[in-house]
Each structure stands twice: as structure tokens, then as C-alpha cells.
Amino acid sequence: MNTPKPIGTDEAAAAHAVRTHCAIDYPGGPRCLNCHAKFPCDTHVAAVDFLLDAGWDDAAIMALDVRTGPWF
């Protein structure tokens, strides 16, 4: 099992974690682009929870994924 790394109190770090721990489509189902765990990985969940607690809405969090292709 992947152990989430602490996000701390930094919204920028949490936003970066959401951007880098995003879903990518694999034959066996979605995986994390960064750590390759089943998506959503623990780091992605912790970062999203942190941003939601900080007042971000779902649309703002989803907008962090700025990749140029249909990865998932």
C-alpha cells in the first residue's frame, strides 16, 4: 500500500500533488501518472482533501490537470 506523504499547510504543494498524481488510463484501469498506484492514489486523495478544506471547489481542483491529451 502506498503511504501518502504529508501535504502540510501549503496550498501550492497540494496543488502540485494534484497535478502530478493524476489519472492515466491503463489496460487494467486508471493508474496514477506519478506513482502508478491505482487511481486515486493516497497522495492525490490527501491533496484533494486538503484543497477542499482550504476552500477550493471541485472545478478549480479539476482545472489543475492541464495535460494536452485525453489521458483518462
URKAPE-V58190 format. One record per backbone hydrogen bond with DSSP energy under -1.0 kcal/mol. CO is the residue of the C=O (numbers start at 1). NH is the residue of the N-H. E is the energy in kcal/mol with one decimal. If there is no record, write none. Layout:
{{CO | NH | E} {CO | NH | E}}
This chain:
{{10 | 14 | -1.9} {11 | 15 | -2.7} {12 | 16 | -2.3} {13 | 17 | -2.2} {14 | 18 | -2.2} {15 | 19 | -2.2} {16 | 20 | -2.3} {17 | 21 | -2.4} {22 | 33 | -3.1} {24 | 31 | -2.7} {26 | 29 | -2.0} {30 | 39 | -1.9} {31 | 24 | -2.4} {32 | 36 | -1.4} {37 | 32 | -2.8} {41 | 45 | -2.3} {42 | 46 | -2.5} {43 | 47 | -2.5} {44 | 48 | -2.7} {45 | 49 | -2.6} {46 | 50 | -2.2} {47 | 51 | -2.4} {48 | 52 | -2.7} {49 | 53 | -2.4} {50 | 54 | -1.6} {51 | 56 | -2.6} {52 | 55 | -1.4} {57 | 61 | -1.9} {58 | 62 | -2.7} {59 | 63 | -1.8} {61 | 64 | -1.3} {62 | 65 | -1.4} {64 | 66 | -1.2} {69 | 71 | -1.9} {71 | 25 | -2.7}}
